[in-house]
Amino acid sequence: MLFGQEHVDRYVETDGEVGHDWRGTKVLILTTTGRKSGELRPAPLIYGEHGGDLMVVASKGGADKPPAWFLNLEATPEVEVQVKGDRFSARARIANAEEKPELWRIMTREWADYDTYQQKTEREIPVVILERS
């Protein structure tokens, strides 16, 4: 299974039957509004859960620049989320300094490479909390 547009398409077509479970973790579809185009931009992302909220990590594999989806939600924090067949609106916010250590631990249990990605860049990789609207 690819992790890109084909992943998104299969996930959406099958209500996550194909694509939710991926390489030992779980994936949601986050749809942001393009900050330049205004178009809807879906992205498959590994997620974790904490206190009823979902979380994703804006790692881009440890690149020095954040992923486009993160820049989009900074401009427009209202997003759409799909977890399996559950589709809902949410508001995205960046975890603050008090929240982040605990949330980072949860996310590295989902995908251990996040620690490696953080070591590859001087950029502080944010954890994004998706609060259901």
C-alpha positions as MATLAB code, in Angstrom:
seq = 'MLFGQEHVDRYVETDGEVGHDWRGTKVLILTTTGRKSGELRPAPLIYGEHGGDLMVVASKGGADKPPAWFLNLEATPEVEVQVKGDRFSARARIANAEEKPELWRIMTREWADYDTYQQKTEREIPVVILERS';
ca = [
       0.000    0.000    0.000;
       1.334    3.404   -0.952;
       1.276    6.352    1.416;
       0.004    9.161   -0.808;
      -2.915    9.880   -3.137;
      -3.548    6.182   -3.826;
      -3.706    5.628   -0.066;
      -6.230    8.474    0.287;
      -8.362    7.161   -2.589;
      -8.492    3.589   -1.292;
      -9.149    4.748    2.282;
     -12.052    6.998    1.240;
     -13.531    4.404   -1.160;
     -13.520    1.667    1.512;
     -14.297    3.767    4.636;
     -10.822    2.931    5.903;
     -11.204   -0.826    5.427;
      -8.117   -0.440    3.249;
      -5.589    2.051    4.595;
      -6.546    2.611    8.240;
      -4.171   -0.079    9.465;
      -0.744    0.631    7.979;
       2.652   -0.823    8.879;
       1.698   -1.548   12.480;
       0.009    1.778   13.168;
      -3.206    3.557   12.247;
      -3.976    6.277    9.719;
      -6.611    8.971    9.329;
      -7.327   11.299    6.427;
      -6.847   14.978    7.278;
      -8.306   17.421    4.769;
      -7.016   20.971    4.936;
      -7.826   23.986    2.774;
      -4.938   24.986    0.517;
      -3.580   28.303    1.777;
      -2.853   29.492   -1.780;
      -5.312   27.517   -3.930;
      -8.285   27.350   -1.559;
      -8.721   23.734   -2.717;
      -9.335   20.838   -0.349;
      -6.135   18.874    0.278;
      -6.484   15.389    1.816;
      -3.461   13.740    3.447;
      -3.067   10.312    5.048;
      -1.461   10.729    8.474;
      -0.557    8.491   11.374;
      -2.614    9.439   14.400;
      -2.821    8.922   18.119;
      -5.523    9.534   20.686;
      -5.564   11.413   23.973;
      -8.486   12.543   26.105;
     -11.005   12.095   23.306;
      -8.972   14.144   20.818;
      -6.913   12.894   17.910;
      -3.333   13.954   17.254;
      -0.999   14.006   14.261;
       2.659   14.974   13.935;
       3.935   17.497   11.381;
       7.234   15.685   10.836;
       7.726   15.459    7.052;
      10.303   12.787    7.820;
      12.515   15.255    9.687;
      12.740   17.796    6.864;
      13.750   21.330    7.803;
      10.484   22.688    6.382;
       7.078   21.574    7.677;
       4.648   19.633    5.501;
       2.232   21.603    3.292;
      -0.777   20.303    5.218;
       0.627   21.911    8.393;
       1.088   25.286    6.680;
      -2.478   24.984    5.390;
      -3.962   24.386    8.832;
      -1.933   27.231   10.307;
      -3.724   29.491    7.813;
      -7.123   27.777    8.221;
      -7.390   25.621   11.347;
     -10.849   24.302   10.432;
     -10.264   20.854    8.929;
     -12.122   17.684    7.988;
     -11.077   14.338    9.453;
     -11.918   10.777    8.451;
     -11.204    7.829   10.742;
     -12.458    4.680    9.056;
     -16.090    5.524    8.165;
     -16.366    8.396   10.662;
     -16.090   11.786    8.956;
     -16.223   14.963   11.041;
     -15.169   18.604   11.243;
     -12.428   19.588   13.653;
     -10.327   22.532   14.687;
      -6.583   21.993   14.633;
      -4.261   23.504   17.196;
      -0.614   23.023   18.035;
       0.134   21.358   21.361;
       1.636   23.828   23.796;
       4.889   23.309   25.717;
       3.090   21.772   28.716;
       1.084   19.307   26.606;
       3.707   18.271   24.106;
       5.958   15.888   26.132;
       3.079   13.559   27.019;
       1.565   13.752   23.537;
       4.962   13.163   21.909;
       5.359    9.959   23.952;
       1.954    8.762   22.754;
       2.855    9.516   19.153;
       6.265    7.809   19.318;
       4.473    4.684   20.532;
       2.455    4.900   17.307;
       5.529    5.578   15.136;
       8.950    5.293   16.790;
      10.685    7.068   13.887;
       9.333   10.436   15.074;
      12.267   10.598   17.523;
      14.688    9.984   14.635;
      12.953   12.628   12.529;
      13.331   15.172   15.345;
      17.062   14.428   15.557;
      17.422   15.128   11.814;
      16.214   18.740   12.027;
      16.628   21.829   14.169;
      12.941   22.621   13.558;
      10.795   21.673   16.524;
       8.357   19.152   15.118;
       4.866   20.012   16.338;
       2.116   17.741   17.570;
      -1.238   18.912   16.212;
      -4.388   18.266   18.221;
      -7.607   17.789   16.246;
     -10.554   18.846   18.400;
     -13.909   17.657   17.060;
     -16.189   20.621   16.275;
];
